[in-house]
Amino acid sequence: MRFGKTFFGVLILLIFVTGGPLSAEAWWDAKWKYRKKITLDTSAQGADIKEALTDFPVLIRLHSGNFNFANAKNDGSDIRFLAPDDKTPLKFHAERYDPAEEMVLLWVRIPRLSPASTQDFVWMYYGNPAAPAAQDPGGTYDPSQLLVYHLGEKEGVPKDSTAYQNHPREFAGKLNAAAAVGRGASFSGKTDRLTIGKSPSLVFSKGFTFSAWVRLAGPQEDARLISWDDGKQAALAGIAGTKLYWSFPADKKKPSLEKAVDLPAQKWVHVALTADPIKGLIVYTDGRERASVKLPGPLPDPASDVVIGGSLKGEKALTGDLDEVRISGVARSAAWVRADAAGQGPETMLLSYLDEETASSGGLESLTIHLLIVTARSITLDGWIVIGILVIMGCMATIVFLDKLLKLRRTKKDNSAFLNSFSSSANFRTLKEREGDFENSSLFRVYCTGMEELERRVEKTEAAGGRKSLPVQAVTAFKAALDRASLQESRKSTAGLLILTLSISGGPFMGLLGTVWGVINTFAGVAEAGEANLAAIAPGVASALSCTLMGLLVAIPALFAYSYLSSEIKNSMAEMNVFTAEFLTRVEEEYGGKA
């Protein structure tokens, strides 16, 4: 009984823990039918960010593997992002929303990104046909972000996504090239460059950060990555061969990092250059610090145009590709640079996308359930036949388990009551008259069988004129009657367990039969058609694997049920053996015995 209470207590606790949060989580707005939880992992196993970041722009990359495009508007204008409190909207904008190509790039401003944590997340809502657009590119970035070029335009001149609107004054290059984040810009090494005009917002007195994804076409002949020419105040970062170098004006001196790091050709590398009056110049690649040097004084602001991929004189042009070019008016921290590199790359360790949830009947429907429904639609007739047989086996096993469970509980309760009465009664013969009190007791039924045999033997002895005692042969016959009754009770307890055994051993093999048959049919169809494609193979494979899944769903619970019932029956039979031994001893004490 104690084990049963513990078992059901744990079961209720599991239901509360797993099911409780789903029903308790609020829904931001009922007009939005769907939402998705996106988690941010800054632990050592994730992006490995060791400092807290505020107002950090995170890249949300959606595709057919983690997003159902059919559930959102064609232009994505119904998408909203909310903080973990499910109340606070977050600023965001789309770099790219292309349902035809099933590719979406969204930038979301995260108020606070905790260090070494797996608890941060955001909600993404969608599925409201009447929702207006709510993007805010300028609000996606903090005030220190002076310029952001996603370079995702198909043609024309790139646009600045920040509120400062520092659009290029001139651009000579090729857009719409495949890049690290999405689309990028290609520079041919001739006269290609991107020129940014002088702007009052380009102030670097507090610090400076330049970052971009860079892919070199090959070794460079002293190509400029970023520069501004202002006489003695000229600042430049370039590449000689495959070595990155950088010098920055400070107090009429030019501290520099000569050939600070190697940039391999034909490979995307995240490059970040920071300048800080206190920390000096630092070079990062792929989010890791590679070189640094101290600055002797404050940082001057550029007095000329800033050029990316070349120089104002049209020389030292870059041959390669760039993506996600950014300039900040502060020296971003190592954690910020690390988060940029880890979060923007094609194989990000920062984000995880959970199942889609649906607002329906006041509860949430998982994408897993939706996919199960889709799978069910693809199951063929032979698959349904196998699944039908397995369902029947599962139902029979469930009925047997519940029937045995209830009977064992009633038997256990009445056995306990009978044993208490038997042990405390001075005259055990009177218990036979209390049949109504021990209706479900297996021990009482054994007791009644023994009493019937005992009374016959006593009457036979008294009729022969003997004394009120039993010969050894009579006691042996009494013991045999107890053993026979115990055997009958054992058979009654184990009756029906064969159904569970068949479910355990036969369920997986029946499912495997359906799987093999389904795979054979699938490939036979492919052979007959003469060509193979995913759309033709997927339904048959889904149908085949569904049979194996159903076989395991039948066998695994049946195995647990069988183990539990076997343990309870074993305990009950052990209790019966103890009772028969005690009953035999009391009979021998009262009636003695003679040869």
JOWO-V550832 format. One line per field, one symbol per residue. ss: DSSP state (H for helix, E for strand, - for the rest). psi: psi as a letter, one per 40 degrees, with the letter a starting at -180 (. if undefined). burial: b if it has 16 or more other ideal C-beta (glycine too) atoms within 10 Angstrom, else e. A space follows every 50 residues. Layout:
ss = ???
psi = ???
burial = ???
//
This chain:
ss = -HHHHHHHHHHHHHHHHHHHHHHH---------EEEEEEE---------- --EEEEEEEEEEE-----HHH--------EEE------E--EEEEEEE-- --EEEEEEEEEEE------EEEEEEE-----------HHH----EEEEE- ---------E---------EEE-EEEEE----EEEEEE----EEEE---- -------EEEEEEEEE---EEEEEEEEE--HHH-EEEEEEE-EEEEEEEE --EEEEEEEEEE--E---EEEEEEEE---EEEEEE--EEEEEE-----E- -----EEE----------EEEEEEEEEE-----HHHHHHHHHHH------ EEEEEEEEEE--EEEEHHHHHHHHHHHH--HHHHHHHHHHHHHHHHHHHH HHHHHHHHHHHHHHHHHHHHHHHH---HHHHHH-HHHH---HHHHHHHHH HHHHHHHHHHHHH-------EHHHHHHHHHHHHHHHHHHHHHHH--HHHH HHHHHHHHHHHHHHHHHHHHHHHHHHHHH----HHHHHHHHHHHHHHHHH HHHHHHHHHHHHHHHHHHHHHHHHHHHHHHHHHHHHHHHHH--E-
psi = ddddddddddddddddddddddedhihdhedhdiihhhihheidebefhe iihifhhhhhhiaedehhdeeiideeeehihiidefdhiiiiihdhhgdd efhhhihhhhdhhiifieeiiihhiifgdehiifigddediidehdhhhd feidiahiiheieefgiidihhahifihaddbiaihheecehihhhiiie eghedeihhhiihhhhdaiigfihdiihhfbeehiihahhbehhihihih feighihhfdihhiifhhhhhhhihhdddahhhihfehhdiiiiheaihi iheiihhheaideeifihhaiiighihieihiidddddddddddidgied ihhiihihhhfeahhidddddddddddehidddddddddddddddddddd dddddddddddddddddddddddehdgededdefdddfdehddddddddd dddddddddddddeeiigiiiddddddddddddddddddddddeheeddd dddddddddddddddddddddddddddddeihiddddddddddddddddd ddddddddddddddddddddddddddddddddddddddddeaii.
burial = eeeeeeeeeeeeeeeeeeeeeeeeeebbeeebbbbbbbebbbbeebbbbe eebebbbbbbbbeeebbebebbbeebbbbbbbbeeeeeebbbbbbbbebe eebbbbbbbbeebbebeeebbbbbbbbbeebeeebebbebbeeebbbbbb bbbeeeebbbbbbbebebeebbbebebebbbbbbbbbebeebbbbbeebe ebebeebbbbbbbbbbbeebeebbbbbbbbeebbbbbbbebeebbbbbbb eeeebebeebbebeeeebbbbbbbbbbeebbbbbbbbeebbebebeeebb ebebbbbbbbbbeeebbbbbbbbbbbbbbbbbbbbbbbbbbbbbbeebeb bebebbbbbeeeebbebeeeeeeebeeebbebbbebbebbeebbebbbeb beebeeebeebbebbebbbebbeeeeebeebeeeeeebebbbbbbbbbbb bebbeebbeebeeeeeeeebbeebbeebbebbeebbeebeeebeebbebb ebbbebbbebbbbbbebbbebbeeeeeeeeeeeeeeeebbbbbbbbbbbb bebbbebbbebbebbeebbeebbebbeebbeebbeebeeebeeee
//
